[in-house]
């Protein structure tokens, strides 16, 4: 194909037609044509030449130019596209390094192969422009609901036409055993939009908790207006769900507003979710109260919260146990997801038996370690003493309130407890040293001999080893694996070391070793405090 006056305007007409069809900027198509023509010219004049093509946006005339750049003598590598200052003087009046010399060259005739190559370049550019347009259109729509039409099903995944492109609803994002046929209308949640090599990938979901929240926002005007807020959602897709709501207007009941007149609002959401049963629960800042609400319809006798461990114990009557746990553990699992707490459910009888076992174990400890009779040991446990440290270092007055304990008995009791602790600590320290623990760790303030022994058993034998530990490795913690909360045991967890205390100990060790500058630490804390203040003011 030769670029002649006969087909100059045809270039622009083609560009505009492609742009209209693909809904992209005609300028991008013209740029692709320029690039494809330049490639063809390079194959004719030589690949090392810097050939550029410019198409006039009004007339369609293509201008072919050769560009040469002025470079330093020692940097001259490509003789076809570069020349030195001396060589440039025959073409330019006062050449300087970096200047370019542009000269027009005759247009090329495109052979069959060159024309095919040009077509590929144009198609590639058009595809890239389409992908960019699609990504720009959908990147800000993640987290919203969209209506689409089913195009086809591939290996259980549903390909959905969302107007300006295709999106994918994966098999594990469908509710239960949903099946769709081509041209079925479908309402889906845009979970994620990613820019990938093969173009933007739009990932859809019908199982995401956010999908339910968005459906309620569409059905309940008070949620859309911000009067009612959805605080948490937990779903077992296609089966059951729990949603926690709060009202910022005392005159509006959040649960009633979400249920609607004769259940019309919640029923609309249930129908969209293939009959998924929904429990609407009032949110409460007090976690135990919120948990009692979340475990509905079961009745709860008592709640014991361990905030540090993110764990909660719930005591229910025997006849309520199966209701609290739910079918295949569904009720307690959803309540756990909703509250973000690990929930242990036990009956009143089980709790009573556990407390009795704890009482007997502590009684036995005091009997053996302090050489006490059973009655006296039981008195100590009844008064709330749980370990030897509490007996050894508590204020004397707290021992004197026990029936039959005078000052002499209290002093004797504390002396025995301290002697036992000293013996235990000495044995722990000796054992740790035998395992190779260095003085740098032994002398580190904040660690007891028993802690040092536990660290040594875990392979932590120097201050450097200790400084490389993570806070959760010491204090323990919880991680979520495949939607289930899994416990990570900490080396110092048996000694009731909290996450904050572990962080302080590790940071102190790093400062002592010179790994962290205290000044930098203070600056970070001040910055965080400033951000917190700004957020509070906002």
C-alpha positions as a printed Julia matrix, in Angstrom:
538×3 Matrix{Float64}:
   0.0     0.0     0.0
   1.48    3.36   -1.0
   0.52    6.47    0.9
  -0.94    8.52   -1.98
  -3.51   11.3    -2.19
  -6.08    8.67   -3.14
  -5.96    6.97    0.23
  -4.82    9.77    2.55
  -8.33   10.66    3.68
  -9.13    6.97    3.91
  -6.66    6.72    6.81
  -8.6     9.26    8.85
 -11.96    7.72    7.94
 -10.7     4.29    9.04
  -9.34    5.75   12.29
 -12.66    7.44   13.08
 -14.67    4.31   12.26
 -12.51    2.11   14.53
 -12.64    4.73   17.3
 -16.45    4.93   17.12
 -16.83    1.18   17.16
 -14.53    0.71   20.14
 -15.54    3.94   21.91
 -11.98    5.23   22.15
 -10.17    8.45   21.16
  -9.57    8.63   17.35
  -6.19   10.2    18.13
  -5.05    6.9    19.67
  -5.9     5.05   16.45
  -4.01    7.62   14.36
  -0.99    7.24   16.69
  -1.13    3.48   16.13
  -1.18    4.06   12.39
   1.83    6.37   12.65
   3.72    3.72   14.61
   2.83    0.98   12.11
   3.91    3.12    9.14
   7.18    3.96   10.91
   7.83    0.24   11.38
   7.24   -0.4     7.7
   9.6     2.45    6.77
  12.32    1.06    9.05
  12.09   -2.3     7.32
  12.62   -0.43    4.03
  15.33    2.08    5.04
  17.04    0.08    7.82
  16.12   -0.89   11.37
  18.84    1.31   12.9
  17.44    4.49   11.42
  15.19    6.68   13.58
  12.25    6.98   11.17
   9.15    8.79   12.39
   5.78    9.27   10.72
   3.31   12.09   11.28
  -0.23   11.97    9.91
  -1.97   15.32    9.44
  -5.18   15.13   11.47
  -7.08   17.22    8.84
  -5.8    16.07    5.46
  -4.6    12.57    6.32
  -1.22   13.27    4.66
   1.53   11.07    6.08
   4.98   12.7     6.41
   8.01   10.42    6.77
  11.06   11.93    8.5
  14.49   10.7     9.49
  15.8    12.03   12.81
  19.48   12.19   13.77
  20.71   13.29   17.2
  23.99   15.14   17.95
  26.11   13.23   20.54
  29.6    13.39   22.04
  32.35   11.73   19.98
  32.88    8.92   22.49
  29.14    8.22   22.78
  28.6     7.68   19.05
  27.25    4.15   18.61
  24.48    4.19   16.01
  25.81    5.91   12.84
  22.35    5.88   11.23
  20.56    7.76   14.03
  23.42    9.74   15.65
  26.31   11.94   14.55
  29.03   14.02   16.17
  29.19   17.81   16.37
  31.75   17.89   13.52
  29.63   15.68   11.28
  26.56   17.76   12.02
  28.2    21.01   10.87
  27.58   20.17    7.21
  23.82   20.05    7.93
  23.4    22.57   10.76
  24.82   26.05   11.48
  25.74   25.76   15.17
  25.15   22.16   16.32
  25.24   21.31   20.04
  25.05   17.97   21.83
  21.41   16.98   22.16
  20.23   18.85   19.04
  18.3    16.87   16.42
  18.4    17.14   12.64
  15.14   16.23   10.9
  14.88   15.59    7.18
  11.95   14.35    5.17
  12.34   11.04    3.33
  10.22    9.62    0.51
   7.12    7.64    1.61
   7.4     3.89    1.38
   5.25    1.41   -0.43
   3.95   -1.19    1.99
   4.24   -4.75    0.8
   1.86   -7.5     1.93
   3.96   -8.45    5.0
   4.48   -4.82    6.05
   0.76   -4.14    5.67
  -0.06   -7.19    7.81
   2.42   -6.03   10.44
   0.87   -2.54   10.39
  -2.56   -4.05   10.9
  -1.31   -6.01   13.94
   0.19   -2.86   15.49
  -3.06   -0.96   15.03
  -5.13   -3.8    16.51
  -2.77   -4.07   19.47
  -2.96   -0.33   20.16
  -6.75   -0.39   19.88
  -6.94   -3.33   22.31
  -4.7    -1.49   24.81
  -6.84    1.65   24.51
  -9.98   -0.44   25.08
  -8.46   -2.03   28.18
  -7.42    1.35   29.59
 -10.9     2.74   29.02
 -12.51   -0.29   30.66
 -10.17   -0.13   33.66
 -10.75    3.62   34.13
 -14.51    3.05   33.96
 -14.6     0.26   36.56
 -11.69    0.98   38.94
 -13.83    3.32   41.06
 -16.87    1.03   40.98
 -15.32   -1.7    43.13
 -17.53   -2.12   46.19
 -20.78   -1.44   44.33
 -23.57   -3.56   42.88
 -24.01   -3.88   39.13
 -26.6    -5.55   36.89
 -25.22   -7.7    34.1
 -26.18  -10.35   31.59
 -24.8   -13.88   31.57
 -22.77  -14.58   28.41
 -21.49  -18.07   29.06
 -20.25  -20.48   31.71
 -16.67  -21.8    31.71
 -15.66  -24.58   34.13
 -18.2   -23.39   36.69
 -17.18  -19.72   36.35
 -19.8   -17.36   34.92
 -18.72  -14.75   32.36
 -20.97  -11.69   32.73
 -21.49   -8.89   30.22
 -21.38   -5.66   32.25
 -21.92   -3.28   29.34
 -18.41   -2.01   28.62
 -16.71   -5.37   28.87
 -16.76   -8.78   30.48
 -16.47   -9.68   34.15
 -16.04  -13.02   35.89
 -18.13  -14.57   38.67
 -16.01  -17.42   39.97
 -17.48  -20.71   41.08
 -16.69  -20.06   44.78
 -18.36  -16.62   44.59
 -21.75  -18.09   43.6
 -24.43  -18.83   46.19
 -24.89  -22.54   46.78
 -25.61  -24.39   43.58
 -26.7   -21.41   41.52
 -26.68  -22.05   37.79
 -27.21  -19.56   35.01
 -28.08  -19.74   31.34
 -26.93  -17.33   28.63
 -28.88  -14.03   28.59
 -30.03  -14.43   32.23
 -30.08  -11.1    34.1
 -27.87  -11.15   37.19
 -27.2    -8.76   40.06
 -23.64   -8.95   41.39
 -21.16   -7.15   43.65
 -17.93   -5.8    42.09
 -15.38   -7.26   44.48
 -12.16   -6.2    42.77
 -10.86   -4.56   39.59
  -7.27   -5.28   38.6
  -5.12   -4.13   35.7
  -3.51   -7.3    34.33
  -1.41   -8.22   31.29
  -4.39   -9.47   29.31
  -6.49   -6.47   30.24
  -8.54   -5.35   33.25
 -10.03   -8.22   35.21
 -13.34   -7.45   36.92
 -14.06   -9.94   39.69
 -17.65  -10.32   40.83
 -19.2   -11.91   43.92
 -22.56  -12.91   45.31
 -21.16  -14.48   48.51
 -19.27  -11.43   49.86
 -20.73   -9.98   53.1
 -20.51   -6.56   51.43
 -23.02   -7.73   48.79
 -25.65   -8.16   51.48
 -24.77   -4.8    53.02
 -25.17   -3.07   49.62
 -28.52   -4.83   49.03
 -29.8    -3.51   52.37
 -28.55   -0.04   51.43
 -30.68   -0.24   48.26
 -33.77   -1.48   50.13
 -33.56    0.63   53.31
 -33.53    4.43   52.69
 -32.38    5.08   56.28
 -29.14    3.16   55.59
 -28.58    5.06   52.35
 -29.15    8.36   54.2
 -26.72    7.4    57.0
 -29.34    7.39   59.77
 -28.77    3.65   60.22
 -25.32    2.11   59.81
 -24.43   -1.51   59.11
 -21.59   -2.23   61.56
 -20.87   -5.87   60.72
 -22.05   -8.67   58.45
 -21.39  -12.42   58.68
 -22.64  -14.88   56.08
 -22.9   -18.56   55.4
 -23.91  -17.92   51.75
 -27.23  -19.41   50.73
 -28.0   -20.64   54.23
 -27.88  -18.06   57.02
 -26.52  -14.6    57.79
 -26.27  -12.15   60.67
 -26.16   -8.39   60.21
 -25.51   -5.87   63.01
 -27.08   -2.42   62.71
 -27.11    0.77   64.77
 -29.4     3.82   64.57
 -28.13    7.37   65.06
 -31.7     8.61   65.54
 -33.33    7.55   68.82
 -36.77    7.66   67.23
 -35.88    5.01   64.63
 -35.56    1.33   65.5
 -32.68   -0.03   63.34
 -33.95   -3.62   63.35
 -37.54   -2.62   62.52
 -36.39   -0.3    59.71
 -34.36   -3.11   58.12
 -37.22   -5.62   58.44
 -39.74   -3.2    56.91
 -43.5    -3.3    56.87
 -44.55   -6.96   57.17
 -40.95   -7.9    56.44
 -41.02   -6.42   52.93
 -37.5    -4.96   53.02
 -35.67   -7.95   54.42
 -37.73  -10.27   52.2
 -36.5    -8.45   49.09
 -32.89   -9.14   50.18
 -33.72  -12.76   51.09
 -35.24  -13.35   47.63
 -32.12  -11.97   45.91
 -29.93  -14.26   48.07
 -31.79  -17.47   47.2
 -33.72  -17.69   50.47
 -30.78  -17.03   52.81
 -32.19  -16.56   56.35
 -31.08  -13.24   57.87
 -30.85  -12.39   61.58
 -30.86   -8.6    62.09
 -29.12   -7.74   65.36
 -28.82   -4.42   67.24
 -25.17   -3.33   67.53
 -23.77   -2.52   70.97
 -20.41   -1.0    71.91
 -20.24   -3.34   74.9
 -18.81   -6.56   73.45
 -20.45   -9.03   75.88
 -23.85   -7.4    75.31
 -23.32   -7.45   71.54
 -22.34  -11.12   71.72
 -25.5   -12.0    73.66
 -27.47  -10.3    70.84
 -25.4   -12.07   68.17
 -26.11  -15.53   69.62
 -29.86  -15.08   69.27
 -32.14  -16.97   69.34
 -30.2   -18.78   72.12
 -30.39  -17.45   75.71
 -27.09  -16.75   77.48
 -26.56  -17.14   81.25
 -23.11  -15.57   81.59
 -20.32  -14.06   79.47
 -16.62  -13.95   80.44
 -14.47  -11.75   78.17
 -10.68  -12.05   77.79
  -9.85   -8.89   75.8
  -6.12   -9.59   75.48
  -6.67  -12.96   73.84
  -9.68  -11.75   71.84
 -11.51  -14.69   73.36
 -14.87  -14.97   75.08
 -16.54  -17.69   77.13
 -20.29  -18.02   76.94
 -22.24  -20.04   79.48
 -25.71  -21.27   78.47
 -28.3   -23.56   80.1
 -28.06  -27.22   79.03
 -31.27  -27.05   76.99
 -29.97  -24.0    75.06
 -26.6   -25.52   74.04
 -27.66  -26.99   70.68
 -29.51  -23.77   69.79
 -26.47  -21.61   70.67
 -24.1   -23.76   68.64
 -26.55  -24.12   65.74
 -26.68  -26.68   62.99
 -23.11  -27.76   62.19
 -21.86  -24.95   64.43
 -23.39  -22.32   62.16
 -24.85  -20.01   64.82
 -21.69  -19.73   66.92
 -19.49  -19.47   63.79
 -21.5   -16.53   62.44
 -21.56  -14.86   65.86
 -17.77  -15.25   66.01
 -17.35  -13.65   62.56
 -19.72  -10.84   63.5
 -17.96   -9.95   66.77
 -14.39  -10.82   65.72
 -13.99  -12.89   68.89
 -13.12  -16.53   69.46
 -16.14  -17.97   71.27
 -16.15  -20.93   73.63
 -19.64  -22.16   74.49
 -20.22  -24.33   77.53
 -23.15  -25.38   79.65
 -23.61  -24.28   83.26
 -22.66  -27.8    84.36
 -19.45  -27.75   82.29
 -18.48  -24.35   83.67
 -19.12  -25.53   87.21
 -16.97  -28.63   86.62
 -14.15  -26.54   85.11
 -14.18  -24.1    88.02
 -14.07  -27.02   90.45
 -11.08  -28.49   88.59
  -9.27  -25.11   88.73
 -10.04  -24.81   92.45
  -8.64  -28.28   93.14
  -5.49  -27.65   91.04
  -4.69  -24.39   92.89
  -5.42  -26.02   96.24
  -3.0   -28.84   95.4
  -0.33  -26.31   94.3
  -0.46  -24.46   97.64
  -0.54  -27.72   99.61
   2.57  -29.09   97.89
   4.63  -25.91   97.46
   3.85  -24.19  100.78
   3.41  -27.35  102.88
  -0.13  -26.38  103.93
  -3.06  -28.55  104.97
  -6.02  -28.83  102.57
  -8.34  -26.54  104.57
  -5.81  -23.67  104.72
  -4.94  -24.06  101.01
  -8.65  -23.91  100.13
  -8.98  -20.71  102.16
  -6.23  -19.09  100.07
  -7.88  -20.13   96.79
 -11.3   -18.95   98.03
  -9.79  -15.5    98.71
  -8.7   -15.27   95.06
  -5.01  -16.27   95.27
  -4.0   -18.13   92.09
  -0.18  -18.49   92.28
   2.85  -18.29   94.54
   3.87  -14.78   93.37
   0.58  -13.35   94.64
   1.1   -14.95   98.08
   4.78  -13.91   98.3
   4.49  -10.26   97.32
   0.94   -9.22   98.22
   0.39   -6.58  100.92
   0.3    -8.21  104.36
  -3.17   -6.78  105.04
  -4.65   -8.93  102.25
  -3.52  -12.07  104.06
  -4.7   -10.85  107.46
  -8.34  -10.7   106.28
  -8.37  -14.51  106.01
 -10.03  -16.15  109.01
  -7.48  -17.52  111.48
  -4.45  -15.75  109.93
  -2.52  -13.47  112.29
   0.56  -11.37  111.5
   3.02  -14.14  112.45
   1.21  -16.69  110.23
   1.09  -14.21  107.32
   4.83  -13.49  107.58
   5.61  -17.22  107.74
   3.39  -17.84  104.72
   5.12  -15.14  102.66
   8.59  -16.34  103.73
   7.77  -19.89  102.56
   6.42  -18.62   99.24
   9.53  -16.5    98.63
  11.87  -19.4    99.47
  10.03  -21.69   97.05
  10.12  -19.04   94.31
  13.85  -18.45   94.82
  14.51  -22.19   94.52
  12.38  -22.43   91.37
  14.09  -19.38   89.85
  17.58  -20.71   90.65
  16.78  -24.06   89.07
  15.33  -22.33   85.98
  18.4   -20.1    85.62
  20.82  -23.02   86.06
  18.89  -24.97   83.43
  18.94  -22.01   81.03
  22.71  -21.56   81.41
  23.23  -25.28   80.71
  21.31  -24.74   77.45
  23.77  -21.98   76.48
  21.95  -18.78   77.44
  24.37  -15.81   77.46
  24.67  -13.17   80.19
  23.33  -10.49   77.84
  19.89  -12.14   78.05
  20.11  -13.12   81.73
  20.9    -9.52   82.74
  18.18   -8.02   80.53
  15.64   -6.28   82.77
  12.06   -7.46   82.47
  12.65  -11.2    82.06
  12.29  -13.62   84.98
  14.47  -16.75   85.24
  11.5   -18.9    84.22
  10.91  -16.71   81.16
  14.6   -17.03   80.23
  14.34  -20.82   80.55
  11.27  -20.87   78.28
  13.08  -18.68   75.72
  16.14  -20.97   75.81
  13.95  -24.01   75.1
  12.66  -22.1    72.05
  16.21  -21.38   70.83
  16.41  -17.75   72.02
  19.74  -17.59   73.89
  21.2   -14.11   73.31
  19.93  -10.54   73.44
  20.32  -10.43   69.64
  18.06  -13.5    69.31
  15.5   -11.83   71.56
  15.59   -8.55   69.61
  14.71  -10.36   66.36
  11.54  -11.88   67.85
   8.1   -10.63   66.82
   5.68   -9.51   69.55
   3.17  -12.28   68.71
   5.94  -14.91   68.98
   6.34  -13.89   72.63
   2.78  -13.0    73.66
   0.84  -15.22   71.26
  -2.02  -14.09   69.1
  -4.73  -15.05   66.66
  -4.6   -15.31   62.89
  -7.4   -15.99   60.42
  -6.79  -18.94   58.09
  -9.49  -19.75   55.5
 -12.02  -17.79   57.53
 -11.21  -19.63   60.79
  -9.43  -17.98   63.73
  -6.31  -19.99   64.61
  -4.36  -19.62   67.86
  -0.61  -18.85   67.75
   1.0   -19.87   71.05
   3.54  -17.39   72.44
   6.74  -18.43   74.23
   6.0   -16.08   77.16
   2.22  -16.48   77.04
   2.14  -18.77   80.14
   3.62  -15.82   82.1
   0.73  -13.49   81.12
   2.93  -11.23   78.98
   0.62   -8.98   76.92
   1.24   -7.94   73.33
   2.07   -4.36   74.45
   4.55   -5.62   77.07
   6.19   -7.87   74.46
   6.51   -4.91   72.07
   8.15   -2.79   74.82
  10.61   -5.54   75.75
  11.65   -6.17   72.14
  12.04   -2.43   71.41
  14.13   -1.96   74.57
  16.44   -4.77   73.43
  16.79   -3.21   69.97
  17.65    0.18   71.48
  20.27   -1.44   73.77
  21.85   -3.13   70.74
  21.86    0.15   68.79
  19.49   -1.17   66.12
  16.94    1.57   66.82
  17.54    5.25   67.58
  15.33    6.39   70.51
  15.05    9.84   68.89
  13.47    8.29   65.76
  11.11    6.35   67.98
   9.98    9.51   69.8
   9.45   11.3    66.48
   7.26    8.43   65.24
   5.2     8.46   68.46
   4.72   12.24   68.22
   3.6    11.89   64.59
   1.12    9.13   65.53
  -0.21   11.23   68.43
  -0.64   14.18   66.05
  -2.57   12.04   63.55
  -4.78   10.67   66.35
  -5.53   14.22   67.55
  -6.41   15.37   64.02
  -8.75   12.38   63.56
 -10.43   13.09   66.91
 -10.92   16.76   66.0
 -12.28   15.81   62.58
